[in-house]
Every structure is written in C-alpha cells, then in structure tokens.
Amino acid sequence: MWWGGRGQSFNIAPQKAEPDMGRSGPKSVQRTGMLESRSCQLGHQLATGCLPGEQILAWAPGVRKGLEPELPGTLICTNLRVTFQPCGWQRSQETPLSSEYDFVLVNIGRLEAVSGLSRVQLLRPGSPLKFIPEEILIHGRDFRLLRVAFEAGGLEPQAFQVTMAIVRARAQSSQAQQYAGISLSKAGQSSGSRKPPIPLLETSEDWETERKKQGAKGWRVSTVNERFDVATSLPRYFWVPKRTLDSEVRRTFGHFHQGRGPRLSWHHPGGSDLLRCGGFYTASDPNKEDIRAVESMLQAGHSDVVLVDAVDELPSLTDVQLAHLKLRALCLPDSSAAEEKWLSALEGTRWLDYVRSCLRKASDISVLVTSRVRSVILQERSDRDFNGLLSSLVQLLSAPGARTLLGFQSLVQREWVAAGHPFLTRLGVTGASEEAPVFLLFLDCVWQLLQQFPAEFEFSEFFLLALHDSARVPDTLTFLRNTPWERRKQSGQFNSYTQICTPGYSQPLAGNSVNPQLSVWDWDLRYSSEQILQFHNPGYDPEYCPDSWLPRQQPSFLVPGPPSSVWLFSRGALTPMNQLCPWRDSPSLLGVSSRWLPRPAISSESLADQEWGLPSHWGACPLPRGLLLPGYLGPQIRLWRRCYLRGRPEIQKGLSAPTISGLQDELSHLQELLRKWTPRVSPEDHSKKRDSHTILSQSR
C-alpha cells in the first residue's frame, strides 16, 4: 500500500541458526546460543497472533532503506507474505489484513540480494545464494519496492536464513496456499452476518434492485444459469429482454462462444441499451426460430442497432502484457534507461498508447449510446476482457452515478467480478501464459479521467491506488478466482472467520466469530480511518445529484434512429450491414476473419468530431448533460507517477523532481486543477470536514 500503517504481530518460535557458512568451533556455538536467546526475546515482543494458516518461516533484524527517515525493524517471511515490522510498531487490530509493509508472495516480481557495492544476485526459484546478503531488494508486481539492509555484528546467519526462506516460499506459493480464511479483528464484533458494503450480485434480488435502479423496464432477471449449466463464466443471474423466455435464452446462448450470449450491461436513461456478448459460434447450425431469437435479443426492442467490434483498434492481450512488463522494468530504481532518454523509453513501452486507444474507443461508444435511441452491442470473442473495460468506461463517461464511490464499486462488481473476468489468469497469480493486466489498464484509464475531470468524481486517486494494490492481495474472493462458478464453489472455506487474538490472550475470544462474506470492498478491515478519508475527492461537490442531469418530464430525450437499420462500428466509423447474424447470406462480425468486413479508412477525428459519425440528414444532436468526452492526444495522457514510480522515492517528493522546472510543472498542474474545480466547488465546500464512517456509510 502507499500509506504508513501500524505494525504486524506474529507468533515466532525460537529458530535454529543454519551452519555458519563454513565457520565452526566454540565461537560459532556461542554466537548461535546468543542468536537463539535474542530470537526468544524478539519473539515475545512480536507475538500476539497470525492470520489463520500463517506460519513464520524466518526473520532477521534490519533497516528499511530508500525512504526518509530510515526505519529499524525486522524483516519477516511467512508462508503467505513478506513483511517489514518497524521497531515498536504494531498493526492495529482494526485493520489486520495488510499494510504498506506487506508483500504477498505471489506479488513479488523480482528478488535481489546485494553485498557491497558491486555484488548483486537475482534470486530465482532453486538458485543458491552465493554470498551473505547485506541488503535485499523486493520488487512488487504493483511497482512497490521494499529495500532492507541487515544489521552487522554476528547476524549473518539470520540474513541468509530469511533470504533463502523468501526464495523457497515464493517458489512454493500457489493458488492452494493462499489465505484459507480472513480474520476479523475488531473487539466486540457481534455474531451474525456481516452485510457487504455493496451488493455482490449473487442473488436475484440484487439484480432486480439494480435493474429497477437503472430504470430498465424492458428487461428482466433471468434465472436460466442459476446452476451454472449454461456457462460457468457467467453470473447466476443476468438481464435479458422481458419478452424472451428462458428456454429461448438457453438455446440462443449456445450459439455464442463459451455460451456468453447477449445480455444487458447498462440501460441509458434516455432509452438506449448497452449490451455485451461473446463471438458468434459459427460452427453451430441454428434453426430459423433460434436465429429470430438471437436477432430479437440483440435488437432489444430497438429498430436501430449498432454492433461494435470491441477488439478493433485495441491492443491484443499479448501487447498489454508486454507493455506492462516494459513499463515495470522502466520504473525500477536501477533502470538502464538514461535520464535524458527516459520519456522516449516511456513512449516505447506503448502503455500510454494503449490507454489512449481505450479512452478514444470508449468515447466513441459513449457517443453512439447517447446520440440516438438504439441498441449498442459490444462483441468480443471471449467477452471477458475488453468488453468489460469498454462497458465500464462508457458508463463512467455517460452516467454521473457511476462516478460516485458507491456507483464505481458496484460497476466493478457487476462488469468485472460478476461478469467473469479471469483475474487470476490475467494478473499472473496462477503462472498461466495468458497473463495480461487488463483490469490495471482500466484503472489507469479511470485515473486519466480523474485528472481531466477532477470535479466529476467522488472518489480520489488514493481510492484507485488502493484498488490497484488490492487486485494482487489474495485475502478475499473478489479477485481470487477466474469465474463466478469458481468463486461460489470455493466460498465454503471462507464462511467462518476466526477473530485475531488480542494482546494478552493466546486464544481467540469466544463468542465473536462471525460468518460474513468478505469482499475487497470491506476497506475498513484493511485501511485505517485516516486512510479511508483520502478515498474521498475533496473537489467533488457533495450537493450535486447524479440524477439531476436528466429531464424528468421527458422520459426519452434522445432522437430515434432510422427504422430497421443495422450498423457495424469499426475504426471510428459506421458501416451499414445487411443483417446481424452470420448464418444469413453474408458473414458478420467475429463469425469469420475481420478481412471479410468492410474497413473504412482510419480517421484522425473522433466520432464526436465527425458530427457523431452519422449521415447529415439525420440532424445534429446536442451533447447531453453529464456526458464526458476525454482528451487523448499528446500530453493529455499522463503517466500515473504516484503508482508506477513508487519504487523511486526521490520522484515521489511532491510528485516532482526537486528542480525549478519540476516545481513549475507541479504549480501549473495545481493551478489547472483549481481552475477546473472552481465552477463547481466553493471555498466553503473545501473546508467541510468529513469522517471515514460517513464515507463508508454512503458506500454501503
């Protein structure tokens, strides 16, 4: 994490020192006895309790370096994580799950041992340590860096032990060794169920409530996948057209890749519908009734239909992974890129280009949804990566309610978690070759929107950073599985939670075990009240009503589209199509190679710049209130320095290098933010004090 926190306490048994690297004799025996004595003393100082299933493997005194001031403390390796505990610093029993000093084993991207000024060894699984380390550097996959120097004076065996323990534990860490349960530590926690902060969309009642909230009157909650017999990657419930029978839904979904048929993603208050689905399974042979059912579900009661190729002009999964690896290597403190060529190297990673492409495409789709009453269908072969990214960004651009703290959390839960995004595979937790941090790319896009429209979002950069880091923390089911079916199947082991031992007790307090369904949205178990306060954007106007942008006297303010029109949106332009389904006379989207589809020339203008990309005789549409159209050219797309450069403390000071030009850039950025906030927020609003309990209650 990025904040300071309170220390962690562990049960530590006296350790046996390993052989003294070739030394023997009375002095070695005497020093070993001293180490065991000191181990017992330190163990008593640290011991009060561990997370369930957590075991101490090794520890060594050291000093955290790289940050000012340097902190003396203890480096501890367990079977779940590596943590640094400063001297006299204990983790709060209210926030037991993580701190900025914790590195989950699966989050360690690179491990280095250092001796002297020139001896550096990159430690890989199975590789022997060639020397006693004086320092150890732990590089996190989330761009954090933990640098610990070990104390001299007879402690070399402990430095060797803890380093090798980290190497072995990291090699042995797997999905089966992640947290078997999460502990609730708040004293006085009453028994009973813990209400999730947001609806987890695991019941039909949750989906019905969300449907009514969106005002999707032409849709209903389908229970056809309640037993996951249609698709294990889909949620148990989803929205389908009201007049479509479940028997038709079952047959229709069988004609789509992995059974991921067309479903409602979001209903625009003006009447348009945003759908998402997988690619057509062209090897199937549907009858006429099935074809009519497919077309009916795609049209969703609209005569104007736009089919969007979700992966067109966007990077492949391999491209995203390669760009993220290059970005992480560039942001390391010992990056080989020269300072004067650093910006060129940043452009060479292509990460910012991919952020730019996602924002541009989402902006164009937002125009399609808000300019006419129509059905807009996002189609991706797997329907589990870029469909979720684009759908989420479109809702953030078009719906002010999605920009609130509660709305954004619900959006992620619905479009990513419940929709079956393969978090484990994409974040590399399972070691699969299909690693590609699409969700982290989405968070970067959201950060770009937050920078361009700071007064429109209730949450802050710190909230996005917390979510970014939580994606790799295996302490909840939210990001622990690839599909809703896997998440539900494994939820039994998370049903009981043992309370953390409070100081002075060797056993958990009786009568305080609860049976909650812990999710990543339980921020108060991971962050302190002071940290949660920073989740709230001070520039957001709390009096602004997200629904006030809609004219209530006019249920549909969008202009109807032409009758019976079918369009393919590709490369920033609309192309007429003869039909929706690929089983007709000519091929259709994703049914065959994209070379069969008409491809207009790529335009440098966005769809909005081309008068919404529609024929001129349809007439121009004014930009709806509440719609955000981001910039994505040149310096409008920035590097998320607070996230990606966390391993370089000198850059984090004021988020600018300590130079005159750096201070000028920082001043210009602050003046720009102040200018954007001024029309919406008065000085009195800035002076209002908020407490974390109010923020949490608003998000529940």
N, C-alpha and C positions, 0 to 999 in steps of 0.2 A: 504494500500500500504506500501512499505518499506522505502520510502523516506520522508524527511520533505517537507512540501509544504507551500502554502500560505493559510491564514485563510478564513473561510466561513462567509458571512454576511447574516443575516436573518431579516425578519420583525418580531419584537417582540412587542406584546401589553402588557401593564401592567397586571400582574397576581394578582389574589386574593389568599391570603395565606389561606391554609386549617386550620382548628382548631388546636390549639397549643398542640395537644396530651394531652389534659386534663387540660391545663392551661387556665385561664380566668382572666378578670379584666383589670384595666387601663393599666398595663404594657404590657399585650398582645395586646391591641388595639394600644398602642403607637408603639410597635415593628412592628405590621402589617402595620401601616402607613409608618414607615421607610422603610420597605421592598418594598412597592409599589412605594415609591419615588425613591429608588435605582433601582427598576426594570425599571422605566421610563428612568432614566439616562442611564442604561446599554442598554436598547432597542434602544435609539437614537445612541449609539455608534456602535451597531451591524447592524442596519437596513440599507440595501440598496436593497435587493431583494432576493427572493427564487426561487427555481426551480418551474415550473408550477405545481400547485396542492399541493405544500408542505406547511404545516402549523406547526407553533411552538406549541407544547403541554406543555412543561415545560422546565425550565432551572435552573441552580444553579452554583454559583462560586465554583471553586475547584482548585486542584493542580494535574497535571498529575505526577504520581509516577512510579517507576520501571525503568526509564531511566534517565541518567545523561546528562545535568542537569535537575532537576525537573522544570516543566513549570506551572506557574499560568495561569488560564484561566477560561473558562465557559463550563460546560457540558450542551449540548442542545439536547432535544428529539423532533423530528418531527414525522409526520405520515409516514415518509419514512425511516428515519435513525436516528442514534445517532451519534453526532459529538462532538469533543472537540475543542474549539477555544481558542488558547493561547491569552493572553492579547497583544493588539497592533498588531495583526497578521490577515491580511485579504487575503482571497483567490483571486488569480489572476482572472480577468475577462476573461483571455485567456484559463484557464483550470477550468471550473466551475463544472465539473461533480463529482469529487471525490478527496480525498487526503488520506494520511495515518491515518488521524484522523476520518475518516468516517466509521461507521459500519452500513450497511444496515440492517434493522430489520430482514430480512429473513436470514442474515448471522450470527446472534447471536446464538451461540450454547449453551452457558451456562451463567447464570447471577447470581452473588453472591453479597450479602450485608454483610459488616463487621462492627462490633462495638467492639472496644477494641482489645485485643489480642486473645480472645478465642471465641467470639460470631460470627459465620458465618452462614448465612442462604442462602440456594439455592432457588432462586426465580423462581417459576413455574407459568404458567398462572392460575389466580384465587387464588393464595396463598396470604394471607395477610402478610404485613411486620410487624414483631414483635417488631422492635425497630427502633430508628432513626439511619440510617447508618452513620458511619464515613468515610467509603470507599465503593466504588462499583467497582466490577471487571467484565468486559465484555469480555468473551472468544468468539472469532470469529471461525466460522467453517473453516476459512482459516488459522488457527493457530496463528492469531494475538491476542494480549491481550491489552485491554485498562483499566488501573487502575487509578482511580481518587479519591483523598481524598478531602472531603468537608471542607470548612473553618468553624471555630467555631465562636462564638460570635453572637448568635441570628439568625443564618441562618438554623437552624434545619428544619423548615417547608419546605424550598426550597429543601433541600436534600431529604426529604421524598417525596415531590411532584415529583421531576424528576425521582426518583427511581420507584415510582408507575406508572408514565407515561410510562416509558420504559416497565414495565411488561404488562400494558394494551395494548400499541401499538404493542408490539411483539405478543400478543395473537390475536390481531385483524388483523395483517398483513396477506395478502393473495395475490394470483395472481392478483386479480382485483384491489388491492390497490398499485400495483407497478407504477412506473413512467408512467404517462399518456402522457408524451411528454418530449423531451430533449431540452435544451436551448443552442443555440449558442450565445456566449457572445462577440465575437471579434468585436470591434468597427470598423465600416466601412465595415462590411461584405456585399458584393453586393448581390442583389436579383438574383434569378435564382437557378439552380440546383447545388448541391454540388456533385462533382464527387467522387465516392467511391475510397478509396486508392487502392483497389484491385477489380477485377471483382467479383461480388457477385453471378455469375452463375444463374441469374434469367431470362436471355434471351437466345434465341437460338444462337444469335450472340456470346455471351460469351462462350458458349460451343463449337461452331465451331472454335473460335480463340484458345481455349485451345487444341482442337483436333489437329489442324494444328501445334501447338507448340510442341506437343508430337510426331508428325510425324505418327499418326495412320491412314495410308492411307486406310486400310481395314475396317474402321469403319465410321459411320455416326451419325448425331444427330437425334434422334427420337423425334417426337412431339406427340406421342400417349398418353402421360399423361399430355398434356397441360392444361386440365381442371380437373386434379386430379381424373379422373374417373377410372383409373387403380389401383392406390394406393396413398392414401393421404400422406403416409410417404416417398414417393419417390419425387425427384425433378420433375419439369415440363418437363425437358429435360434430356436425358442421351444418352450414346453411345451404339449402337448395331451394329452387323455385317452389312456391306454395302449391302449385297445381301438379307438381311432379310426384308420382308415387315412389315409395321406397323400392318397390320391385323394379321400376324403371331406372332408378338411381343405381341399383346393383348391376343391372345389365349394361348401363351406359359406362360406368366406371371401368368395366372390363375391357373397354376399347382404348384405354389410356395407359401410358407407361406406368408400371408399378401400381395400377389401379387408382391413380390420383386424377380423378375426373374433375370437371369444372365445379367450383364452389365459390360462394360469395366471400370476398375478402373485406370489402368495405362498401357501404351504401352512402353515396353523397346526398346531403340534404336536399340538393336541387333535383334529384331524381335519377342521376346516373348510378351505375353499378360497376364496381371494380371486381373482377373475378380472377382466379388463378387456377391453372391446371397443368398436368404433365403433357408430354408429347403424345400425339396420336399413335396408337399401336396398329400400324397399317397391315400387319400380318393377320389381323382378325378379319372376320367376314360377317359384318353386321347385316341384319335384315333391314327392311325398309322402316319397320317400327323403331328399331334401335337408332337408325340414322335420324329419324324425325325427333326422337328423344334427345339425342346429342345436340342437334341444332336448337331445339327448344331450350335446353339448359344453357347453351352458350348465348343465345339471344336474350334470355332472362326477361322476356316480355317487351323488349325494345326492337324497333324496326331498324335502328342504326347500330351497327356492330363493328367494332374495331378489334382486330386480332394483332397482338403485339408480340414480336419475336423478342423474348426477354434477353437472350444472349447476343443479339445483334449489336455490334459496335462495343461490346463489353469484353473485358479480358477473359481468358479461359481460367479454369481453376489452377492449372499449372502456372500460368502467368502471375496470378495473385500470390501463390506460394513463393515463386522465385523473387518477386518484387519485395515481399515481406522479409525474406532472408537477406537480400541485399541491403534493405533498409536497416535491419538489425545489426548487420556487420558494419555498416557505415556509422552507426550511432554508438559503437563501442568506444570506450575511452582511448584504446590503443589502435584506432582505425588508421589504416595505411594511407588514407586519402589526405593529401596536403591541404592545409587550411585555405589557401587561395583557390583550390580546385574543389572545395567541399560542395559548393552549390551545384557545380556541374555533375559531381558524383551523385548528388541527391536526385537530380533530374534523370540520371542514368539508371536509377533503380526502377523508374516508371511507376512508383507507388502513387505519386501525386497525379500522374496522368490517368490512372485508373479511378482515383477519387473524382477527378474532373469528368470522366466519362459517365460514371454512375449518376452524378448530380445532373448532368445535361439530359440524360435519358429520363430520369425521374421528373425533371422539369417539363419535358415534352409530354410525358404521360399525364401529368397533372393538368396540362392544358387540354388534352383530349377529354379528360373526365369532367372538367369544369366548363368547357365551352359549349357542349351540346348534351342533351339528354340521350344517353346511349349506354350500351354495354361494352366495356373495355376489358379485354381478356388478356392476361399475362400468361404466356405459354413458354415453358422451359421443359426440356426433356425429363429431368428428374423432379422439377417443381419443388426443390428443397434448398436452393441456394439463392440465385439472383431473383427469382420470383419474390422471395421473402424480402430481399434487400430493396427492390424497386417498389413493392407494395407498401413497405414501411415508410420509405422516403416520400412517396406520393401522399400518404396520409399526413405526414408531418408538414408537407408543403400546402396541403389543401384544407386540413382540419385543425383549427386552433386548439380544440380539445385534446388532440394528440400531443401537444407541446407542453401540457401540464405534467407534473410529476406522476400523478396517478395515471393519466392517459398514456404517457410514454411507457410506463411499466406494463400496463395492460396490452399495449401494442406489441411489445417484445414477447410477452407471454403468448399472445394469440398468433402472431405471424412467424415466430421463430420456434418457440418451445413446443406449443401445441401443434404447430404445422409440421413438425418432424424434421427440423434442420439437424443434420448429423454433427452435433457439437464435438463429440469425442473424436470422430474421424477427421473433421476439418481442423481441429485445434491440435492434432497430433498426439493426443493422450494415449491412444492405442498403438501408436507407432505405425499406422497404416500409411500406404503410399499416397492416398488421396488427400493428404493434408493441404488445406488452403483456408486461411483465416478470413472467410467471407464476412463473418459477424464482426470482426475487428475492423474490416474495411467499412462496414456500415456505420460503426461508431465514429470512425474518422469523418465520414460524410456528415453525420449529425453534428460533430464538432465544428465543421466548416459552416454549417447553417447557423450554429450558435454564435460564431464570430461575425457573420454577416447580418444577423437579425437578433442582436442581444436582448432586445426588449420583448421579444415574442415568445421566449421560452421560460417556463417556470423553474426548470432545473438548471444547474450550473455545470461548468467544466469538471468540477470535482465529482459530481454525480456520474458523469460519463467515465471518468477515470476509475471510479470505484467499480462500475460495471465492467469496464475493460479488464481490471485485475481479477474480478470475481469469476470471469469466464474460465480461468485456469485454476481456480481453487476448488478441489473436489470435496466440498463439505455439504453440498446439497444435491438433490436430484435434478435441479433445474438444468444444469449443464453436464450432468453425469452420464447421460445416455444419448443414443442416436435417434430413438423413436419414442413416441408416447407409449407404445406397447412395452418396450424395454423398461421405461421409467415406471410404469404401473406394475410390471412383473417383479421388479426389484424393490418396490416400495415397502414390502413387508419387513425388510431388515431395518427400515428407518422409522417404524411405527412406535418404537419405545425409545425413550431418551433418558439417560441417567444423569442426574444432576452432578455438576462438578463439585468435588469436595471443597468445603470452605475451610479456611485456616483454622487449625486446632482440631480437625476431625480427620480420621483416617478412612472413614467410610462415608458414602453419600448420605445425605439427610433423608430419613424415611418420610414417606408421605408427600414427596414433592415431585415424583416422576409424572410426566405428562405424556400425552400422545398427540403431538402436533404433526402437521405435515410441513416440515421446514422447507423454505424456498430461499432463493437468493435475495428475495425482496424483504426478508427479515433483517433489515440493516441494523437494528438496534442490538443484535447479537454479535455483530462484527465490528461495529463502529461506536464510538463514544458520542455523547450528546453534542459535544463541541464539533465533532466531525460531521455529524448529520446536519448541523446548522449550515455547513458550507454546501450542502446539496442544493440549497435554495438560491436562485439567481436574484441578487438584490435589485437588478434592473427591471425585473418583471413587475407589472402593475397588478397587485392582488385584487383590485376592484374591477379588473377587466373581465367581463363574462365571455367565455369562449363561444357561447351560442348567440351572442348579440349580433354577430355579423350576418345572420340570416334574417331576411324579411319574413316575419311570422304570418303576415297577411297574404303571402303568396307562396303556396306550398311548393311550386316548381318555378324557379326563376330562370332556368336555362332554356335555350332555344331548341326546339325539336329538330332532329336531323332529318335528312331526306328519307322518304319511305323506302323500305326494303333495300337498304344499302349495306354492303359488306366491304370492309377495307382492311388492308394489311398495312400496318405501320412498321416501316423498316428504313433505317438510315435517315431518320429525320423527316420522312415524307410519307404521305398516304397514297396507296396504290389500290385501285378497285380490284375486287375479287369476284369470281362468279359464284362461289359457294364457300361454306365454312369447312365442310368435311372433306377429307382426302379420298373418300370412297366413291366420289362422283366421277365426272368426266375428266377432270384435270387434277394434278397434285396440289396439295395445300401445305400450310406451314408445318414444319418439323416432321411431316409424313415422309418426305424424301429429302434429298440433299438440297441445301439452300441455293445451289446453282440453277435449279428449276424455277426459282421465283424471280419476278421482275425486280431489278435493283436500280432505282434511280440514282443519279449522281449524288455523292455526298455533298451536302451544303454546309457552308461555314456558319449559317444562321440557324438559330433555334426555331422550333415550331412556332413559338410565340412571336418571334421576329418576322415570320412569314405570314402574318395575319392569321395565326392559328393553323396554318397549313391546309386550309380548306378553300374550295372554289370561291371566287369573289362574289358570285351571285347569291351565295348563302347569306351574305351580310357579315359585318364585323361584330364581334361580341366584346363588350367592355370587360375589363379584368375584374373578376368577382372579389369582393372584400374578403379578407382572410387568406387569400392565396399568396404564397411567397414564390418568387421566381429568382433563384440564386444566381450569382455571377460565377463563372467557372473559367475565366480567361486569365492567363498570366498570373500576376501576383494576387489575384483574388483567392486562389487556392494556396493555403499556407501549410507549413509543417507544424504538427502538433508537438511543440517542443516540450511542454510540461509532461508529456507521456513518453515520447521517443528519446529524449535526451536526459532521462532521469539518472543515467549512469555517468553523467558528466556534470558534477556539482558546480563547476565554475560557470556553466551556462544557465543554471537554474537560479542564480542570484538575480532577482528582478526579471528573470526570463530574458536577460540581455547580457551580452558580453560587457565587461567593465571598461567600456571605451566611450568616447564622446559620441561617436556615430551610433553606438548601441543605445545610449541614453536618449538620443534624438529619435531613434526609431520607436523606443518604448513610449516616449512622450507623445509622438504622433498617433500611436495606437490608442493610448488612453484618451486623447482628445477626440479621436474618431468614435470611440465607444460612448463618450459623454454626449457627443452630438446626436448619435442615434437614440440615446435614452431620453434626451431632454424633452421631446414632444410627448412622451408617454408617462414619464415619472417625474413627480415634483420633488423638491428637496425634502419635504416632509415625509414622503414615502421612504426615502433612503434612511431617515432617522428612526423609522419604526423598528422596534425590536421584535425578533421572533424567537421562539424557543423550539427546540427539536421535537418536543412532544406534539406541538401544534402541527408541524410539518408531517410527522408520521401519521397523525390522526387524519390529516387531509388526504393522505395517500392510501388510506385503508377503506 
